[in-house]
Structure formats: C-alpha cells, structure tokens
Amino acid sequence: MRTLQARFRTIGLLGLILVGIALLHVLSAPEKGAPASAAAPECSDGIDNDLDGDIDFPEDRTCDGLEDEYEGPTDHGIHLNVTDGKITADAGDQLHYTIRVSNTSTVEKTTDVRFILPEQARLIAGSDAGLVQGNSITWQAVTVYPQQPRTFTVTVQVENNAQLDEQLVAEARAGGARATDTTLITHETTPASNWTQISVTDGKTYASPEEILTYRILVTNRENIEREIDVRTETPAEFVLHEVTGPHRKEGRKIMWDDLEFGPKETREFFVTGHVERDAPEFFSLRLKVSSGQEVATDTTTIRREGTAAAGLVISVNDGQKVATSGQDLQYEVVIHNPSNELVTNLDVNAVLPQYTEFVDALDGGQWTGSSVYWKGLTVSPFGERVLRYAIRVRSDAPIGSAIRAGVVAKGIESFDITQIGASRVGDNRGGVQQPVRSGSALSKVADQREVQPGSTVGFTVTLRNTTDRPWTNITVTDKFDHTLLRVVEQSEGGQLQAGGVITWQIATLAPGQSWNAHYRMQVHPQAPHGLTVSNVVSAVGDGMENLSLTERIITSKVGVVTHLPKSGAALDLFFIVFSSIVGAGQVAAMSLKRKALLA
C-alpha cells in the first residue's frame, strides 16, 4: 500500500514540475508581434517593398503594408526629389519626370530607386535601363556617392480619357526616403507653336566605344484634330548610323520624316540605331536632338572607356561551409575589391549554378536567368569593395562525396569555392523514395509507383493550379528527364516530345482557382541497375507567375529501381507494433488486478 502511495506521489510531483515548466515557458516567451502578413501581404513577401533597407516583419516591426510611411528608420542618408515641372496637364499630354537622388552621408550608399507611375498615366520611356514591373520602374543597386547626386528620367503619357480636375500623383522611393509630385489634369488651349510633343532616349547614361545604341523617339499630336507633322534630327559626331525606322530621308547626318499624318492625340515612335565610334574620346557627350516646329527634345550619353581598373579587380566567392548535406541552403557572398584609384563602371558579374544544386534567392540586384545569377552594370569605387549575395540549395539527389564548385566571373576574372557533399543529416531519407507532393503549391507531380523494376513502366500526373487572384497566361510546363534511363511510351494530348529528354505543354490561360493536368507513362531502361534512383524535373513559367517562389514552380520527382520487388504481406514493423501493443495492454491489466487485490 505504501509503495503504491509513493508511486502516486511521484507521478503527482512530476506533473507539477511539468506544469511549472510550461507556465515558465509561456511567461518568458517574447511577445508576438501583430499578424503583419494577415494585415498586409507585403509584410511577408520577402521583398523590401518600401525600399527602407528592412525586409518584412519582424525587421519592419511596424509593417502595415506597402503604403506604411513609418517602417524602420526614416533617414538613411538618402534624399529624393521628383518633379515634372508642371502644375497642370491635359489629357493625352506627355510628362517628363526627373528623379534626383542625393546622398547626405559621408560614405557611398547603394539602394534601389523606384518610381511609381501616377494613375491615369502610362509609361512611355525610362532612362538607364530601369526594370518595369506593373505600375512602377525600378533601378536596382544604384550607387550614390556623397555630394554626387544621381538623376533618372521617366516619360509618361496622360490617358486620353483621364478625368478632369483629378490629381496625377507620382512617387519616388529609395533607401527609406520618399518624394511625390502632383499635377492637375485640366483642359489647356494648345498654342499653334506647340501642336506636337517629343521625347527621345537611348536608355543609357554612359556608353563605351563600339557599343550599339538605339534611340527611341516618341512624337505626339497634342490636338484633337488630324495634323501633318515634320520631325527632324541630326546624329551626333562619333556615332555611326545603322538603321532608321519610318518613312524618312537622309542628308549627311540629318534625318527627316516629312508630312507624317497623325490622328487626334496619336503617338508614334521611331528608332535610330547605330554604334559609338571606336576612337570616341573619354567623356565625350553624344547628344541627339529631335525637333518638330518649336518643340525640341535632347538625349545626352557620356562616353566612358573602361580602363585598367577592371582588369585589376580581386574577386572572391565563399559560402562559409566546407561540407554541405542534402537539402541544405548555402548562402554565398561575392566580394569584388577594386585596388586601383579609378572608378570601375558597367561591371557585369555572373555566378553559374553548380551541379547538384537549385536556385533559391539573389540579393543586391541579382537576376536569375535560369542557369545563373547575373548582376549588370555595377560600379565599384576606387579602393572600394562591392558585396553581392545569393543562395542555392543542395539537391536531394546529390551524391555523397561529390563537390559543389561555385564559380563567379567578371571581366574575365574567375573565382571558385568548393564545398563537399557529406552524409545526410538526421531525419533525411536518402535510402527511400520521397514523392514531392505539395498540397499548397501551384505545381505538383505524382508517380503511381515508388519503386519499379528495370524494363517496367511508371505513370506520372502533373497538375498546375492557379493559386493567385489573377489570371496566368502564355504558360509553358516543361518536364526534363534522363533520356538514357527513361523513355516516353504514352502521353496525353498536347505534350510535345523533344530531343534530349524534354516534354513541353503550352497553356494559353489559367483563371484564378483553375487547374490543368497532364498524364504520361515512362519506361525504365531494362539494364537499369538495382538501387538506382531516376529523377525528372518539372517546371512552369508564364505571365502572372512572377511572384511565385521557385519551390512552387519547380518539382523533382524520383523513383527507385529494384531488381526484385518485396513480397506482399504484413511488414515486420507492423508485427512489432501489434506485439508491443499486446504486451503493453497485458501490463496495464496486471497492474489493475494487483491494485484491486491490495485494496481488498
């Protein structure tokens, strides 16, 4: 009896200890922030939407959304100004915005610069090869030196049906700073000397000798009646003309478009293409002036010769790891050091995706090209450094003992980092075949067997579901497989089998919530060895899918090859579970009978 009571006391004491530990954990846990992602998707999308240097909650602890003006510090040393130089504008007018970015700190700053178009206006052109995304244009990884402002220009056209007495509000953002410009839409009486509106740009601030430039000339009839318009331009010195679009005539360096018929409020574009002469002097200004009547527009591009500074660059790449395991993310850091006293400009950096890896993310303005991460047009200050970062993941089929050789190249200078693939981490199942079924993903792929014998077939079903609130168009689904191990023996309609082990499907559109699927069967090579894992990769790309993560658009399917399939019947582990359950039940019954006897 005393032994039984001691046992109850011990169990009670253990219970009190567990309750105390749980209570202590609750009291000591940090206070949770507001559910930012529920209030605003921008707070959990992995993007610095307001360009303040802080990405998502909890870094932006007060994140309320894209329009939150109080995310993070408010002064990062970057100051902005944006203006179109006008107070009022008429429907159909072209507006030329100038964005000026200044650095008031004592060190150089690198930031993205974003210009958000006003409503009731459409983008015509932007300088410096800005990246157009929806209703905005972004210049990525812009370096701004102290007391050396950077200037960007954007040309928009007010919609012909723009509402009168409404404000056009344009906004610029960079490094946590914001600036706006407002212009009132109103009817204006156009003077006879100002019937046309003109803009011209080659999209560049600097160009090097022998570089090809394409000038885009936009001409607009500002009147509500048809007109005949003459356009004139003269190509700059040190510029060799290649091609001119539209009905024109040439006299030396002069180009003339005569008696062009424009409808009411019509805008037409013309292109002038050529290259910079090989002997163009350093800092020479190429100026292309376009005129029509009293309207004049000019584009200026400065010649910059890439000196020996780029040749002396020191480049390194490192993930900080000697050994990596299957499924592990590797964070690479590329350091570019300029040991000279010359400014390096227009530097392109390319990091190729190593074997046995898949792309995860790119920072500092890097763009994923499908096979590498690419940074374009970088600047490295004299005696300065530039740090670029990207992330990749070790694939699940990476063989143990092989090496991941990550390489980076810029201006012919290469650097490499070697990481060995080691044994699997605890919880990995390298011996089995894992089917990548993701119920919440846009793309999924299911095999009808986990293991197959050499020479037998396996069926696959690929499903693509639009998980967003906007339609997807021009979709291409691609399945890549090892054609030396697998061959297609049956497929549903619409699939195009290509040489080298590729099947593609074209989908015109998928509405929100709509699904598409395809079925096909493959035969495993009759001589495939026992224990081999055959893989194939399916991916999907299309308009409207840009915001999906890579893991939602790319899936690797694996099937194991076995010479002899296991016999049917209950597995040993099932017998063990049943046996353990019987033994446990017996012990409980015995203890219950003993307790009754003691009480009696």
Secondary structure, 3 states (H helix, E strand, C coil): CHHHHHHHHHHHHHHHHHHHHHHHHHHHCCCCCCCHHHHCHHHHCCCCCCCCCCCCCCCCCCCCCCCCCCCCCCCCCEEEEEECCCCEECCCCEEEEEEEEEECCCCCEEEEEEEECCCCEEEEEECCCCEEECCEEEEEEEEEECCECEEEEEEEEECCCCCCCCEEEEEEEECCEEEEEEEEECCCCCCHHHCEEEEEECCCCEECCCCEEEEEEEEEECCCCCEEEEEEEECCCCEEEEEECCCCEEECCEEEEEEEEECCCCEEEEEEEEEECCCCCCCCEEEEEEEECCEEEEEEEEECCCCCCHHHCEEEEECCCCEECCCCEEEEEEEEECCCCCCEEEEEEEEECCCCEEEEEECCCCEECCCEEEEEEEEECCCCEEEEEEEEEECCCCCCCCEEEEEEEECCEEEEEEEEECCCCCCCCCCCCCCCCCCCCCEEEEECCCEECCCCEEEEEEEEECCCCCCEEEEEEEEEECCCCEEEEEECCCCEEECCCEEEEEEEEECCCCEEEEEEEEEECCCCCCCCEEEEEEEEEEECCCCCCHHHHEEEEEEEECCCCCCCCCCHHHHHHHHHHHHHHHHHHHHHHHHHHHHC
